[in-house]
Amino acid sequence: MNSLGINKSKKETKVVVAMSGGVDSSVVAALMKEEGYDVKGITLKLYDDTKQSKGGRQCCAGQDIMDAKRVSEKININHEILYYQKKFKSEVIDSFIDSYAAGETPIPCVQCNQTVKFRDLFKYAKDFKADALVTGHYVSRIQKNGHASMYRAKDINRDQSYFLFSTTQEQLDYLRFPLGEIDKSETRSIAKKLNLNVANKPDSQDICFVPNGDYSSVIKKYRPESFQKGDIVDLNGDKIGEHQGIINYTIGQRKGIKISSEKPLYVININANENKVIVGNKENLEIKEIQLRELNILANKDEFNEVINIKVRSTGRLLKAKINLIKDYAQVEILDKETGISPGQACVFYSKDSFGDKVLGGGWIDKTFNNKLST
């Protein structure tokens, strides 16, 4: 049994490494090569970066592809580019726009992992007869009795399990995450030690197709009709202002409402059907219950009988909750105080065991409920 848990010698073990052009995936490819595995690097071209505005750090575009190729040449592995622009446009960008237009706050990085990365790249690696698909994600993977479980990474500040909740069991059994047990600082040190050209390359901070963080400009480009004026109303339904398009607002937003009030106003709800933005005070943001759609369960149903932990945003804390699984959806009762939860985000389930915080699965937030209203 080799270090990847595969019953072959390393030189006979064929692995595909997903190389984004960043330091994490580059280090993973170099480590696999250094250990003696038969490595092939794959980089996805996901959109036409020549049409993007300058500024910001992007992934899966021109410069990153060149960086991945340079790393591949340095460590002497085969490298291939897969052109997935059409798939990315239809399954990630269009979905992102549809979600915003519906008054939600989408997470395109999860959808990217769910579709072009772990579904299509998974199929490519299988067709290539690779023994494993290896990535630079910061999650831990524990294999027992022939099946793998996902855990939060050792470096909690870098943990990416929230973005990988939709990974299927079949995919998880095939995937490997070598960085799950090390800190980001160690990854940088390895890159410098190996003299990789990306050793000091900054991490990507923005959504790849929104390099300047300007979501509305992307929606205006693809869906200009989304910018329709409408009413800003209070919790009683009374009009107190006007907006220039619901896509300019997200749940919990305070800045940009431009309405004077004794107490600060926050976006409490977005009613896309009536083209209305509902505002209220901060206490109105507290959510006690959420409903999830499109569940992905990675655990036995009996693991949900007790109080477990959840995350409702990528940078959020773990919250205590009770989960009621009902066929293809779930009702989640939040036992801790939490505000500003938005439809379109993910809710990820965790349980604690001797290995750490185990990912039980998750789903997409479809509705939220508080004392005043539901979305």
Secondary structure, DSSP 8 states (H G I E B T S, - for coil): --TTS-SS-GGG-EEEEE--SSHHHHHHHHHHHHHT-EEEEEEEE-S-GGGS-S-S--SSSHHHHHHHHHHHHHHT-EEEEEE-HHHHIIIIIHHHHHHHHTT----HHHHHIIIIIIIIHHHHHHHTT-SEEE----EEEEEETTEEEEEE-SSGGG--GGGGTT--HHHHHHEE-GGGGS-HHHHHHHHHHTT-TTTT-----S-TT-TTS-HHHHHHHH-GGG---EEEE-TTS-EEEEES-GGG--TT--TT-----SS--EEEEEETTTTEEEEE-GGGGB--EEEEEEEEE-S-GGGGSS-EEEESSTT---EEEEEEEETTEEEEEE-S--B---TTSEEEEEEEETTEEEEEEEEEEEEEE-SS-B-
